[in-house]
Every structure is written in structure tokens, then in C-alpha cells.
Amino acid sequence: MVSETPNVSQPGPFSQGQTVTTPQTNVNVKEQNNRLLLMEGATLQELVDGLNSVGATPRDLISILRTLKTAGSLHADLEVI
């Protein structure tokens, strides 16, 4: 949920500035506790398709794949272009 509240910004005395209204934006995010299950022997395409289906961004995919590679769970060479 995003909400915005107007605030007033006043200049200091004798500064010849102007009083203006500035927005204060509040963002509240609720994350669902969904689980990602991988089957043994899943292909890279199946992994990427599954991550895309839950809304992973390209940056997320790269981070996840690099982490899997570091953990020894991904047997491939990664090349980010």
C-alpha cells in the first residue's frame, strides 16, 4: 500500500525562501510466505521458468543463479552479458 501525506516546508527566517508543500510517501509491503520447491534434476530452463512465474526480475535471477553456483548446486558456467 502506498500513501502520501502533504507536509509544509518553511524557509528559515530572513532567508527570502518560499513556503512549499512537499509530499511524504509511505510504502507498506506485505510479503506472502510462499515456498519454492525444486525437484532433483530440474533443468535450468525449468528453474528460470518457475522463478519468472513468481515474479523474479532479471537481477533476481542472476543473484539466485550465482548463489546456487557458489553453493555447488548449479553445475554450469555462468556468463552474464
Secondary structure by P-SEA (a helix, b strand, c coil): cbbbbbbbbbccccccbbbbbbbbbbbbbbbcbbbbbbcccccaaaaaaaaaaacccaaaaaaaaaaaaaaccccbbbbcc
